[in-house]
Amino acid sequence: MATTFVHTCVRVRDVDASLRFYGLLGYELRGRLNFDSAYNVYLGLPGGPDTLELTVNVGREEPYDLGDGYNHIALTVDDLDGLLARLSAAGIEPEKPPYAPGGREEVGRICFVSDPDGYRVELIDGSFPTPQDPPHPSTAG
C-alpha cells in the first residue's frame, strides 16, 4: 500500500495576514481552489510538495475554536536566531526564548510562535533526530 502525507489544513480568517506569516517561515504560494462559500490556498516549502492548506470561509468574522486536541506543526530551520529576528521585525515574538526540550542539548533548540489565527508552529534549529526514549513511566503496569 502506497501512502504519502499530503498536507495539513488550518482554517484562517485573514488570508493576507496568514500568507505574510507563513511566507516569513519560507512557505511559497502554490495554488488555490474555489468553492461557493470558501476557498483553499495551498502552500509549500522550496523544493518540496504542497504541505499546508489554508481554508478561508468567506464572511467568517469570529475566531475559530482551536480546541484542546490540536497542538502544533513543526518546521526545521537552518538559522533559528536569524528567523526569529525576521519574525520580530514583523511584530511576531516567540512564546518564550529558544530552549532545549527537557534540558537535552542533543535534541537541539526549539521555540514556538503563533500564526495570526493562534495556530502554534514549532521552530526547530537544524535537524531533529527522532527521540528514542524508553516508554513513559506512566505506562508501566
Beta strands, then each sheet from edge to edge (+ up, - down):
strand 1: 8-12
strand 2: 28-34
strand 3: 38-44
strand 4: 50-57
strand 5: 72-77
strand 6: 110-114
strand 7: 120-125
sheet 1: 1+ 4+ 3- 2+
sheet 2: 5+ 7+ 6-
end
